[in-house]
Amino acid sequence: MLKVRHAIRISLGSIEGAKLRSALTTPGIIIGIAAVVANVSLGESFKVLFEEEINAQGSNFIIIYSQEPNIYYTN
């Protein structure tokens, strides 16, 4: 098993050896993380907005659920 110092030395050497790849990977990771954070944030914002809109309607409305048609259902 590698010691921590040795592993860090190997990783830093690898980063130095491929400077262009490292330079291009860093913004890619940053952009990817920012995109995930933005999507989660937008999703939560829309969830809150829709909940507020529904609550603003009051308690006298009908909720409709969609279901797959079941032609074999016998009652």
Residue pairs with C-beta under 8 A, 6 or more apart in sequence:
2 10
15 22
